[in-house]
Amino acid sequence: QKEVEQDPGPLSVPEGAIVSLNCTYSNSAFQYFMWYRQYSRKGPELLMYTYSSGNKEDGRFTAQVDKSSKYISLFIRDSQPSDSATYLCASPHNAGNMLTFGGGTRLMVKP
Amino acid sequence: DAGVTQSPTHLIKTRGQQVTLRCSPKSGHDTVSWYQQALGQGPQFIFQYYEEEERQRGNFPDRFSGHQFPNYSSELNVNALLLGDSALYLCASSPGPTSQFFGPGTRLTVL
């Protein structure tokens, strides 16, 4: 079993829709969680990171962590075609900065 | 601030050859990590360098080695290339455990 799992998609939505991207994790030692956005043939770009359970909002993006169920979500409001990318969730091991990534979910927002 | 830079952008090698990839971290960052991202998958941690020493290592064979220089830049070396080494190699720099900033990657193709 992989430590971080994501549905690979692709997830296709119309412009303006609310998008929900999800990850599950199995390692109880994970404390921090990150969401990265990766455009085709580019490096991952850090979108948000969270530490505690609950919600964190940044513009159109909301990250949600539920440590009791080991479930992480990223919500995108008013989705735009420019949001079309692969979204990766990740967590650093508590021993250091080594990030464990999910496989990524490919999102397509159609105009 | 130039961010994380990597060179070269693309590289084509044949099986059995050796390759060296280079990374310059974001200004002020002293920790460099390397990841391998196969097509359609999330990045996998190779190793991390801090103060010119390998601090952590993922599940990669000894054919993968690295180095960090006094100016914090880093190299990734891969010997005896296999077809399965074809991937996007990502360098990430960080000032601490809560965020890693990725470069654009080097796309390695092994024929």
HADDOCK unambig.tbl for C-alpha pairs under 7 A between the chains (distance, minus, plus):
assign (segid A and resid 42 and name CA) (segid B and resid 104 and name CA) 5.07 0.50 0.50
assign (segid A and resid 42 and name CA) (segid B and resid 105 and name CA) 6.85 0.50 0.50
assign (segid A and resid 43 and name CA) (segid B and resid 90 and name CA) 6.88 0.50 0.50
assign (segid A and resid 43 and name CA) (segid B and resid 102 and name CA) 5.82 0.50 0.50
assign (segid A and resid 43 and name CA) (segid B and resid 103 and name CA) 5.55 0.50 0.50
assign (segid A and resid 43 and name CA) (segid B and resid 104 and name CA) 4.19 0.50 0.50
assign (segid A and resid 43 and name CA) (segid B and resid 105 and name CA) 5.78 0.50 0.50
assign (segid A and resid 44 and name CA) (segid B and resid 102 and name CA) 5.95 0.50 0.50
assign (segid A and resid 45 and name CA) (segid B and resid 101 and name CA) 6.96 0.50 0.50
assign (segid A and resid 45 and name CA) (segid B and resid 102 and name CA) 6.65 0.50 0.50
assign (segid A and resid 46 and name CA) (segid B and resid 101 and name CA) 6.78 0.50 0.50
assign (segid A and resid 96 and name CA) (segid B and resid 97 and name CA) 6.49 0.50 0.50
assign (segid A and resid 97 and name CA) (segid B and resid 97 and name CA) 4.91 0.50 0.50
assign (segid A and resid 98 and name CA) (segid B and resid 45 and name CA) 6.58 0.50 0.50
assign (segid A and resid 99 and name CA) (segid B and resid 45 and name CA) 6.73 0.50 0.50
assign (segid A and resid 101 and name CA) (segid B and resid 42 and name CA) 5.66 0.50 0.50
assign (segid A and resid 101 and name CA) (segid B and resid 43 and name CA) 6.24 0.50 0.50
assign (segid A and resid 102 and name CA) (segid B and resid 42 and name CA) 5.68 0.50 0.50
assign (segid A and resid 103 and name CA) (segid B and resid 41 and name CA) 4.78 0.50 0.50
assign (segid A and resid 103 and name CA) (segid B and resid 42 and name CA) 4.15 0.50 0.50
assign (segid A and resid 104 and name CA) (segid B and resid 41 and name CA) 6.69 0.50 0.50
assign (segid A and resid 104 and name CA) (segid B and resid 42 and name CA) 5.81 0.50 0.50
